[in-house]
Amino acid sequence: MLKELLESRKCFKLVCGAGNEDALEVEKLVALYSAAGCKFFDLSAKPEIVDAAKRGLQGKEGYLCVSVGIKGDPHIRKAQIDYEKCSGCHKCEEICPQKAILIDGSSPLAAHAKLVYGQMLNTSALRPLLASRCIGCGRCFSVCKHGAISFTEEDLDLKEILLPLINKGIDCIELHAMGENIDDAIEKWTCINEIYDGMLSICTARGHLSEDKMLELIKRTTETGKPYTTIVQADGFPMSGGKDDYKTTLQAVATAEIVQNANLPVYIMLSGGTNSKTAKLAKMCNIDYNGIAIGSFARKIVRQYIERKDFLTNKYIFDEAVSIASNLIKSL
């Protein structure tokens, strides 16, 4: 059971990306990390993504968590490019960790991108060609000096999204609540509780909230539930785990300490900037955590392998990637 995995304090959760709607990539990631020993997977709340994860498990034991978010949370947004403002410098394309951006003229597919998104849709606000792979991390926005990149997000009906997934047999629902509207988060949390009685997770950080406000949100979302039926995913710096050093993971540990000091009957999961140094730093700081969720770094270290078309059929390549993933999991 997922509860037992959390209580073992050795829970590694692979974050495929709340916005990652690339079914083949998710299947590859789950196949790889499940073979390496991971049993907990964070997924976009899409039926086809849950199906892809189940294919990746290939009958092995695994727990699936789907993520939804409140308005303003970076995990549910998608980047879009205005080609009338784009200078073609390719900086956004180069920095995108998901390879979701193809600027006009940069690849054989790029001309098609401009045709499809420019002429057929007849609009200057163009999504990246591979919008399904965009995870909303904002790195493209940070390097664009021409104001060509903006974000869009949908505020969808949670019941409409989640009921088909619950029927498929998921093990956890996570609410990303990093926006400023606590009331919106509570409303969505209440809605989730009305339709689902399994393990829940609240993912929050101090980015838009003060420490007091973050704790207020956590307390309000957990006060009505039974003890230890909620995971608090303490997100230090969302989607920032590209580097493998202590500084990158410092905020994840610091945020977890705030939750720990509140003495709440919850499971604590470190995330946001997590890497192979997270467990060591957390133990040095006496953080009594139940697990570590790793996304950006976990995907980065195997990217060259899963991008191969023969990844799932080439045993040598697959086993080499499993060795790398196993070493990360063992760092817990």
Stockholm file with secondary structure:
# STOCKHOLM 1.0

chainA/1-332         MLKELLESRKCFKLVCGAGNEDALEVEKLVALYSAAGCKFFDLSAKPEIVDAAKRGLQGKEGYLCVSVGIKGDPHIRKAQIDYEKCSGCHKCEEICPQKAILIDGSSPLAAHAKLVYGQMLNTSALRPLLASRCIGCGRCFSVCKHGAISFTEEDLDLKEILLPLINKGIDCIELHAMGENIDDAIEKWTCINEIYDGMLSICTARGHLSEDKMLELIKRTTETGKPYTTIVQADGFPMSGGKDDYKTTLQAVATAEIVQNANLPVYIMLSGGTNSKTAKLAKMCNIDYNGIAIGSFARKIVRQYIERKDFLTNKYIFDEAVSIASNLIKSL
#=GR chainA/1-332 SS CHHHHHHTTCEEEEECCTTCCCHHHHHHHHHHHHHTTCCEEEEESCHHHHHHHHHHHTTCCCEEEEEEECTTCGGGEEEEEETTTCCCCCHHHHHCTTCCCCCTTSSTTHHHHHIIIIIITTCSEECCTTGGGCCCCCHHHHHCSSSCEEEEECCCCHHHHHHHHHHHCCSEEEEECCSSCHHHHHHHHHHHHHHCCSEEEEEECSSSSCHHHHHHHHHHHHSSSCTTCEEEEEESSTTCTTSCSHHHHHHHHHHHHHHHHTTCSSEEEEESSCCTTHHHHHHHTTCCCSEEEECHHHHHTTHHHHTSTTTTTCHHHHHHHHHHHHHHHHTC
#=GC SS_cons         CHHHHHHTTCEEEEECCTTCCCHHHHHHHHHHHHHTTCCEEEEESCHHHHHHHHHHHTTCCCEEEEEEECTTCGGGEEEEEETTTCCCCCHHHHHCTTCCCCCTTSSTTHHHHHIIIIIITTCSEECCTTGGGCCCCCHHHHHCSSSCEEEEECCCCHHHHHHHHHHHCCSEEEEECCSSCHHHHHHHHHHHHHHCCSEEEEEECSSSSCHHHHHHHHHHHHSSSCTTCEEEEEESSTTCTTSCSHHHHHHHHHHHHHHHHTTCSSEEEEESSCCTTHHHHHHHTTCCCSEEEECHHHHHTTHHHHTSTTTTTCHHHHHHHHHHHHHHHHTC
//
